[in-house]
Amino acid sequence: MISNKITVFIYSPQPILRHGVEHLLSLADNIEISPAVEMTAEALSVMDDLPPDVAILDIDGPDGNGLAMARQLKQSLSNIGIIAITSNDNDIRIFEALKAQASACLSKEITSEKLIETVRQVANGEHPINEMLTTHPILADQVLIQFQELSSQGDSKPFISPLTDREIEILKYVAQGWLNKHIATELGIREQTIKNHVSSILRKLNVNARTEAVVLAIKKGLVSIN
């Protein structure tokens, strides 16, 4: 019988914080906690066999272990969803979480309801961290600069071909972290149609990733910063 529970791995150098997060998640009946392990090659091998759906990683501290662990987990388990937690959820920290491929970045002052909601979103493949790009304009600048630097050695074409009204509508949902299937349900059209629209958006904006499209759309005023 296949379990419907979301398996969550939690890392923090502070045991009291780890136990606190475990307690908050215990309030949800569809979430179970993976045993705490040290991040060694052997532990990663075990996690390959029984991979968690979501990893909650404390990214505070001067050693950067949480961010390094995020990168290591994404290399080993590409489908795992990463939630970074920090006491300093400023632009710098969020940018570091984005670079480590985190799907969400939360303050350590998060409520149990919001934490559980985010775990469920990330387990479902959503990226709530993208929503922060519409409320953190400096962060959006940083992300766009990084994308530009990564593509600077290739052939770069100027922005943009005009987007249709439907493409702009879909882009707004993408900016909120919605998945294609959820946008399709909301708009009452096929998921394949959404995929086609997203491909067209990326082509017209001359970008390679959804997050890059969101950032560029914010800078060009196609998606408003609320």
C-alpha positions as CSV (number, residue, x, y, z in Angstrom):
1,M,0.0,0.0,0.0
2,I,1.4,3.4,-1.0
3,S,1.6,6.0,1.8
4,N,0.0,9.4,1.2
5,K,2.1,10.9,3.9
6,I,4.6,13.7,3.1
7,T,8.0,12.7,4.5
8,V,10.1,15.6,5.8
9,F,13.8,15.7,6.7
10,I,14.8,18.4,9.1
11,Y,18.3,19.8,9.7
12,S,19.4,22.4,12.2
13,P,22.6,22.6,14.3
14,Q,20.3,23.7,17.1
15,P,18.5,20.6,18.5
16,I,15.9,22.7,20.3
17,L,14.9,24.3,16.9
18,R,14.8,20.9,15.2
19,H,12.6,19.5,17.9
20,G,10.4,22.6,17.7
21,V,9.8,22.2,14.0
22,E,9.1,18.5,14.5
23,H,6.5,19.4,17.1
24,L,4.8,21.9,14.8
25,L,4.7,19.4,11.9
26,S,3.3,16.7,14.2
27,L,0.1,18.8,14.2
28,A,-0.6,17.6,10.6
29,D,-1.8,14.1,10.2
30,N,-0.4,13.7,6.7
31,I,3.2,14.5,7.5
32,E,5.9,12.2,8.9
33,I,9.4,13.0,10.0
34,S,12.5,11.3,8.7
35,P,15.1,10.3,11.3
36,A,17.8,12.9,11.9
37,V,21.1,11.9,10.2
38,E,24.5,13.5,9.7
39,M,25.0,14.5,6.1
40,T,27.6,12.0,5.1
41,A,28.0,10.0,1.9
42,E,26.6,7.0,3.7
43,A,23.5,9.0,4.8
44,L,22.9,10.3,1.3
45,S,23.1,6.7,0.0
46,V,20.4,5.7,2.5
47,M,18.3,8.7,1.5
48,D,18.6,7.6,-2.1
49,D,16.7,4.5,-1.2
50,L,14.1,6.2,0.9
51,P,14.1,9.8,-0.2
52,P,12.1,12.4,1.8
53,D,9.7,14.5,-0.1
54,V,10.8,17.8,1.6
55,A,13.9,18.9,3.5
56,I,13.7,21.8,6.0
57,L,17.1,23.2,6.4
58,D,18.4,25.9,8.8
59,I,20.6,28.1,6.7
60,D,21.8,30.3,9.6
61,G,25.3,30.1,11.0
62,P,28.8,31.1,9.8
63,D,29.7,27.6,8.5
64,G,27.0,27.6,5.8
65,N,26.2,24.0,6.4
66,G,22.5,24.4,5.7
67,L,23.1,26.0,2.2
68,A,25.8,23.4,1.4
69,M,23.4,20.7,2.4
70,A,20.7,22.1,0.1
71,R,23.0,22.0,-2.8
72,Q,24.2,18.5,-2.0
73,L,20.6,17.2,-1.6
74,K,19.5,18.7,-4.9
75,Q,22.5,17.1,-6.7
76,S,21.7,13.7,-5.2
77,L,17.9,13.9,-5.1
78,S,16.7,16.3,-7.8
79,N,13.0,15.9,-7.0
80,I,13.3,16.8,-3.3
81,G,11.7,20.1,-2.2
82,I,13.9,22.4,-0.1
83,I,12.5,24.8,2.5
84,A,15.2,27.1,3.9
85,I,14.5,28.6,7.4
86,T,16.3,31.6,8.8
87,S,16.1,34.2,11.5
88,N,17.2,36.8,8.9
89,D,14.8,36.6,6.0
90,N,16.2,39.6,4.2
91,D,17.1,39.9,0.5
92,I,20.6,38.4,1.0
93,R,19.4,35.3,2.7
94,I,16.5,34.8,0.3
95,F,19.0,35.2,-2.6
96,E,21.3,32.6,-1.1
97,A,18.3,30.3,-0.7
98,L,17.3,30.8,-4.4
99,K,20.9,30.0,-5.5
100,A,20.7,26.8,-3.5
101,Q,17.5,25.9,-5.4
102,A,15.2,26.2,-2.4
103,S,11.5,26.1,-3.2
104,A,10.7,28.3,-0.1
105,C,12.4,30.5,2.4
106,L,10.7,31.0,5.8
107,S,11.4,33.0,8.9
108,K,12.0,31.0,12.1
109,E,9.0,33.0,13.5
110,I,6.7,31.2,11.2
111,T,3.4,29.9,12.5
112,S,2.6,26.2,12.5
113,E,-0.3,26.8,10.0
114,K,2.0,28.5,7.5
115,L,4.8,26.0,8.0
116,I,2.4,23.1,7.3
117,E,0.9,24.9,4.3
118,T,4.4,25.5,2.9
119,V,5.4,21.9,3.3
120,R,2.4,20.8,1.4
121,Q,3.0,23.3,-1.3
122,V,6.6,22.3,-1.8
123,A,5.7,18.6,-1.7
124,N,3.3,19.3,-4.5
125,G,6.1,20.8,-6.6
126,E,5.2,24.5,-6.0
127,H,7.8,27.2,-5.5
128,P,6.4,29.8,-3.0
129,I,9.8,31.5,-3.0
130,N,9.0,33.0,-6.5
131,E,6.3,35.1,-4.9
132,M,9.0,37.0,-3.0
133,L,10.3,38.3,-6.2
134,T,7.2,40.5,-6.6
135,T,7.6,42.0,-3.1
136,H,11.4,42.3,-3.0
137,P,12.5,44.5,-5.9
138,I,16.1,44.6,-4.9
139,L,16.1,40.8,-4.7
140,A,14.5,40.7,-8.2
141,D,17.4,42.9,-9.4
142,Q,20.0,40.5,-8.0
143,V,18.3,37.4,-9.6
144,L,18.1,39.1,-13.0
145,I,21.8,40.2,-12.8
146,Q,22.8,36.6,-12.1
147,F,20.8,35.3,-15.0
148,Q,22.3,37.9,-17.2
149,E,25.8,36.9,-16.1
150,L,25.1,33.2,-16.6
151,S,24.0,33.9,-20.2
152,S,26.5,36.6,-21.0
153,Q,28.8,34.2,-23.0
154,G,26.0,33.1,-25.3
155,D,24.2,34.9,-28.0
156,S,21.9,37.3,-26.3
157,K,18.8,38.8,-28.0
158,P,17.1,41.9,-26.7
159,F,13.8,41.8,-24.9
160,I,11.0,41.2,-26.2
161,S,8.2,40.1,-28.5
162,P,4.8,41.3,-27.3
163,L,2.9,38.9,-25.0
164,T,-0.8,38.2,-25.6
165,D,-3.3,39.1,-22.9
166,R,-3.6,35.3,-22.1
167,E,0.1,34.9,-21.8
168,I,0.3,37.9,-19.4
169,E,-2.5,36.3,-17.4
170,I,-0.7,33.0,-17.2
171,L,2.6,34.8,-16.3
172,K,0.9,36.4,-13.3
173,Y,0.0,32.9,-12.0
174,V,3.5,31.7,-12.6
175,A,4.8,34.6,-10.6
176,Q,2.7,33.4,-7.7
177,G,4.3,30.0,-7.9
178,W,1.4,28.1,-9.4
179,L,2.0,24.8,-11.2
180,N,0.8,24.4,-14.8
181,K,-1.9,21.9,-13.8
182,H,-3.3,24.4,-11.2
183,I,-3.4,27.2,-13.7
184,A,-5.2,25.0,-16.1
185,T,-7.8,24.1,-13.5
186,E,-8.2,27.8,-12.6
187,L,-8.6,28.9,-16.2
188,G,-10.6,25.9,-17.3
189,I,-8.3,24.9,-20.1
190,R,-6.0,21.9,-20.8
191,E,-2.7,21.6,-19.0
192,Q,-0.9,21.1,-22.4
193,T,-2.3,24.4,-23.5
194,I,-0.7,26.0,-20.4
195,K,2.6,24.3,-21.2
196,N,2.4,25.7,-24.7
197,H,1.7,29.2,-23.4
198,V,4.6,29.0,-20.9
199,S,7.0,27.9,-23.7
200,S,5.8,30.8,-25.8
201,I,6.4,33.2,-22.9
202,L,9.9,32.0,-22.4
203,R,10.7,32.2,-26.1
204,K,9.2,35.8,-26.4
205,L,11.1,37.0,-23.3
206,N,14.3,35.3,-24.5
207,V,14.8,33.4,-21.2
208,N,15.3,29.8,-20.2
209,A,13.6,29.5,-16.8
210,R,10.2,30.4,-15.2
211,T,11.9,32.4,-12.4
212,E,13.9,34.4,-14.9
213,A,10.7,35.2,-16.8
214,V,9.0,36.4,-13.6
215,V,11.9,38.7,-12.8
216,L,12.1,40.2,-16.2
217,A,8.3,40.6,-16.3
218,I,8.5,42.5,-13.0
219,K,11.2,44.8,-14.3
220,K,9.3,45.5,-17.5
221,G,6.0,46.1,-15.7
222,L,4.2,43.1,-17.1
223,V,3.7,41.8,-13.5
224,S,2.9,44.4,-10.9
225,I,4.7,44.5,-7.5
226,N,1.9,44.4,-5.0
